[in-house]
């Protein structure tokens, strides 16, 4: 297989710079401006000071006193994302978009997959003014590792022989499926790198970590059989975001508000309404939990959607560190009167 992973560089910050070129080459953070605000995305200039996503904004400003902060406008980013990934989809390869700023493409069977991928990277920069890092390898796991190796605007190819050597040097936290608790347990066993993890037998990993143990045994050997799965017919609408592990309730509230805003906008634009609201969380150990509620009448509008999502989140969240938060609406139906507003 030839799997390409594409990752838009500092996406929210890059879009803000695109909309306001005066921000170029300046330390920039996208996120909440209030004292309890959280950094959603930081430009690479800001990252040089140690600023990163999920960091409290007051801490970011203490690290970088000249930091420029702009509020999150997730609806805007969603529209840019649709244009960029719509263009990538037009190349005709199977594509699986996994977040607002990254996707896998299956270039298997392509005579020169590297040339195709470089064309995609070049054209995205030319057409949209945005940089995109690319990783090309023989499976999803290594393709994603490759795209992260030379940011921003990097292009890394990992072949079979090189893959195993790279995995050996990886901190275990970079291996898919290993969260903070699992990493701590492995550290207690003296396992800190991929090379260390290679020493553990399959049976031991299965006994110690269950199903995850089998996945770890395969991943550290460069085995990942997950296919690229193109999008299916929409049964729900919403957003979800992966971020650095945090338990900041202020951050979660901010993300839910932004998700409600974008989801309400998309529903209105597409002329649909929905009756079921679902909140999804993923812990630092990759455990996923969801909670849903179905209403007798459609949940319409940003405020109503946020109110119901916040209630679901409060009943679901137990105070642990999270790495993903999602909001979606399902049980969809068309609303032609609203569609007319966007004709």
CORMODA-V655841 format. One record per residue. OMEGA is omega in whole degrees, 0 to 359 (999 if undefined). Layout:
OMEGA ; OMEGA
This chain:
171 ; 183 ; 178 ; 172 ; 178 ; 185 ; 179 ; 187 ; 178 ; 198 ; 183 ; 179 ; 180 ; 177 ; 178 ; 178 ; 177 ; 181 ; 179 ; 184 ; 179 ; 179 ; 184 ; 178 ; 178 ; 178 ; 188 ; 173 ; 174 ; 180 ; 183 ; 182 ; 182 ; 184 ; 181 ; 182 ; 183 ; 176 ; 176 ; 177 ; 177 ; 175 ; 181 ; 176 ; 178 ; 182 ; 178 ; 180 ; 182 ; 179 ; 179 ; 182 ; 181 ; 176 ; 175 ; 185 ; 179 ; 178 ; 178 ; 181 ; 177 ; 177 ; 184 ; 184 ; 180 ; 180 ; 175 ; 182 ; 175 ; 181 ; 179 ; 176 ; 192 ; 177 ; 178 ; 181 ; 178 ; 180 ; 177 ; 179 ; 181 ; 179 ; 182 ; 184 ; 171 ; 177 ; 179 ; 179 ; 182 ; 177 ; 173 ; 179 ; 175 ; 183 ; 177 ; 178 ; 186 ; 175 ; 182 ; 186 ; 178 ; 182 ; 171 ; 173 ; 180 ; 180 ; 179 ; 181 ; 178 ; 183 ; 180 ; 184 ; 180 ; 179 ; 179 ; 182 ; 179 ; 176 ; 177 ; 182 ; 181 ; 183 ; 176 ; 177 ; 183 ; 186 ; 187 ; 180 ; 183 ; 179 ; 184 ; 176 ; 185 ; 173 ; 182 ; 179 ; 186 ; 172 ; 184 ; 183 ; 182 ; 178 ; 179 ; 176 ; 182 ; 183 ; 182 ; 188 ; 187 ; 181 ; 354 ; 176 ; 180 ; 175 ; 184 ; 177 ; 176 ; 177 ; 186 ; 183 ; 183 ; 182 ; 182 ; 180 ; 179 ; 181 ; 181 ; 184 ; 185 ; 166 ; 185 ; 179 ; 180 ; 181 ; 185 ; 177 ; 181 ; 176 ; 186 ; 181 ; 179 ; 178 ; 180 ; 179 ; 178 ; 177 ; 179 ; 178 ; 181 ; 181 ; 183 ; 183 ; 176 ; 179 ; 177 ; 183 ; 178 ; 182 ; 183 ; 181 ; 180 ; 183 ; 179 ; 180 ; 178 ; 182 ; 184 ; 187 ; 179 ; 181 ; 179 ; 180 ; 178 ; 179 ; 179 ; 179 ; 180 ; 185 ; 184 ; 175 ; 177 ; 181 ; 178 ; 186 ; 181 ; 178 ; 170 ; 185 ; 179 ; 181 ; 178 ; 179 ; 187 ; 174 ; 178 ; 179 ; 182 ; 181 ; 169 ; 186 ; 173 ; 183 ; 176 ; 186 ; 180 ; 172 ; 182 ; 179 ; 177 ; 178 ; 181 ; 178 ; 180 ; 181 ; 178 ; 179 ; 179 ; 179 ; 178 ; 180 ; 182 ; 182 ; 178 ; 179 ; 181 ; 180 ; 180 ; 181 ; 182 ; 178 ; 179 ; 173 ; 182 ; 185 ; 184 ; 178 ; 181 ; 173 ; 182 ; 173 ; 174 ; 181 ; 181 ; 178 ; 176 ; 172 ; 183 ; 178 ; 178 ; 173 ; 185 ; 173 ; 179 ; 185 ; 180 ; 177 ; 183 ; 173 ; 186 ; 175 ; 183 ; 184 ; 180 ; 180 ; 179 ; 182 ; 182 ; 179 ; 180 ; 179 ; 178 ; 180 ; 181 ; 180 ; 184 ; 190 ; 182 ; 177 ; 180 ; 176 ; 178 ; 176 ; 178 ; 175 ; 181 ; 176 ; 179 ; 177 ; 179 ; 189 ; 187 ; 171 ; 183 ; 177 ; 189 ; 180 ; 179 ; 178 ; 183 ; 181 ; 184 ; 177 ; 999
